[in-house]
Each structure stands twice: as structure tokens, then as C-alpha cells.
Amino acid sequence: MNRDSQLTLPPAPNLIGAIRSGFDAITNHIWLILFPIILDLFLWIGPRIKLTSLINNTSEELFRVSASQDPSLVELLGPMQEIWAEFAEQFNMLVLLRSYPVGITSLVVAKSAATSPVADLVGSWGIGSLWGELLRVLIGSWEIGSLSGVLLAFVVISLIGIAGGTLFFLVVAQAAVIGDISWKQVFSEWPWSSLQMFFLAILWTVIFLVITIPGSFLLSLVILSGVSYGQCALLVFAGAVFWLILPLVFSPHGIVLNQNSFFESVKISANLARKTLPSTVLFVLAVFLLSKGLDILWSYPKPTSWFLLVGILGHAFVTTGLLAASFVYYRDALRWMEEMVKVRDLKTV
């Protein structure tokens, strides 16, 4: 019998199998959903770090200068100034705790609001209430009025977010791939992994800016030329961004699972995406559609409604399960590539 006829190609990574295994792992370690639940509760009813005065003063100065150069812009800039004022009132710097590309998932980060049901409860208890005063301390707001303070807060909060996200990835990866969690191993790998994630976050930021800044400029020019052209250009731009980001999707996984350096993990992720392109595209799209599609449901309650708790719980379970599924898929894809190399080597003998 011919040698080639005895060789069987290994099965490609299975999308459905990876998702099922990921949710099974989280079901067996259901407490892992506490990571996103705690972050969401903290962002929802916790304290706020605000830049209201700084944003308002900056926007007013910019609009004043623009209006002085061209008085006809006053009516046009009025609605835009109101949008900036609303953004300044609702923005909370603590949303940076949801860091990228590695971070604890959050539903509330996209529902930033100036009030919460706890704030309404405090108001109903009155000014002199002991519990009301205590809650005002716990859920109070702190204002940053200087650029240096903003920069310091940005760095500190981002580092905390990356460190917390790395810990989240480490425990979810062990639950998904090993089936058990060794806290000794987690805490021994945490510092190194966090450092590599920090470097990876810088790389992602640079790539994102390189792609989006010139791309947004060109997209704006096309949109100004007509609505139909603008819609087509937006779809093309979104597709191009997805195609360029796809090779980096699994870059955090190599750091967490195999303790690779961020640069080596990026190379492995790009190679994996190239060799498993069809199944990887389907997996990433499935995860994106499941996550964002269900987020529409989870986000239906208003930030001032206690029913948002249901959305927070559902979001935590789904996103943690999908994260676990990504580690299962990454492990299976690496094994598939290794088996393919062995098959190729045998065929050349």
C-alpha cells in the first residue's frame, strides 16, 4: 500500500465543538462569571471619576474660536456643543478598567450614565440619613480638572484594567483547557503575563491608530460625496479593519496559555489565522454576533432600572463562555497545525 494512502489528515478545528466545550467549562466553574459581574456592578453603581469641567471648558473654547472665525457656524455648532456637554456629564474614566485587547468583559461600559438606581435611592433617603451619607461617600464623584491629572489617572486605571484582565484570562484559560484551576500557577504567571499584555496593548493601540486615523479621514471625504457612496465606503472600511485585525485576534492566547512573549504570540496568532483562515473567520464572526447580538437584549433595561441586573448576569455568562471557547479553539488549532506539519514531513520522507 502506498505511504500516502495510509496518511490521514487531522480534523480541522471545530467551531461548534469549541463553543460547546467553552460553555461546559464555565458551567463547571460558574464562579468565573463573578469577574465581569463585579466590574459591571462597580461601573454601574460605584464611584465615578469625571472630567466634566475640563471637557466643557475645552469644548467651549474650541467652539468660541470657531464661531469668532465664522459667525455662520454658531447655529451649526450649537447642537454639537450640547452633545459634548451631555458626554461630559456622563463620562466616567473608570470605564478604562475594561481594557483591550485583554480585559474583563463589561456590559455597563457601553451604557455610561450619570445616575443609577442606587443614586435615586440615596435621594429618597434624604440629606440627613446616615445610610444616605454613607452611600454618597461610596458612590460619589471625583472631578479631575487638569491634563496632568487626566494622564496620571489614565495610566493607573489602564494598568489596573490590564492586570485584572490578565488574571481573568489566566483562570478562564485553565478552566477551559485544563479543566481545573491552579492558583499557585496563576499567581506565578500573572506578573510576566501582565507585562506582556501591556506591551501587546501598546502594539494594538499603535496599529489601531495607524489604521483608523487615515482611514477615517478618507471615509469622511467619501461620505461627504454622497449617502450611497458613504454607506458602501463604511462597509469597505469595516471589512478592511476586520481583515487587518484578524491575525492579531489570538495574540493574547499564546501569552496566557504558553507564556510566550508578546511578539512571539503575535507571530503565532498570525500564522494560525493564515493557515486556518476559513474556520477562524467563521469562529470570530460567530463569537462577535453571539456576543453583540445578545448585548442588544441585555442592554434593553435603562441604567436607572434594577432589571439591568438580569442583563449583567446574562452578559457575564455568555461572554465568559465565549472567552473560554476561544481558548479551546486556539488549543485545537495549534494541535491541528502541529499534526499537519507531521503529515507534511512524513510525505516528504
Secondary structure, DSSP 4 states (H G I P E B T S, - for coil): --HHHH--PPPPPPHHHHHHHHHHHHHHTGGGGHHHHHHHHHHHHS-EEE-HHHHHHHHHHHHHHHHHH-GGGHHHHHHHHHHHHHHHHH--GGGGGS-SSS----SGGGS--S--HHHHHHHHH-TT-HHHHHHHHHT-EEE--SHHHHHHHHHHHHHHHHHHHHHHHHHHHHHHHTSS--HHHHHHHHHHHHHHHHHHHHHHHHHHHHHHHHHHHHHHHHHHH-HHHHHHHHHHHHHHHHHHHGGGTTHHHHHHHH---HHHHHHHHHHHHHHTHHHHHHHHHHHHHHHHHHHHHHT-S-TTSTTHHHHHHHHHHHHHHHHHHHHHHHHHHHHHHHHHHHHHHHHH-
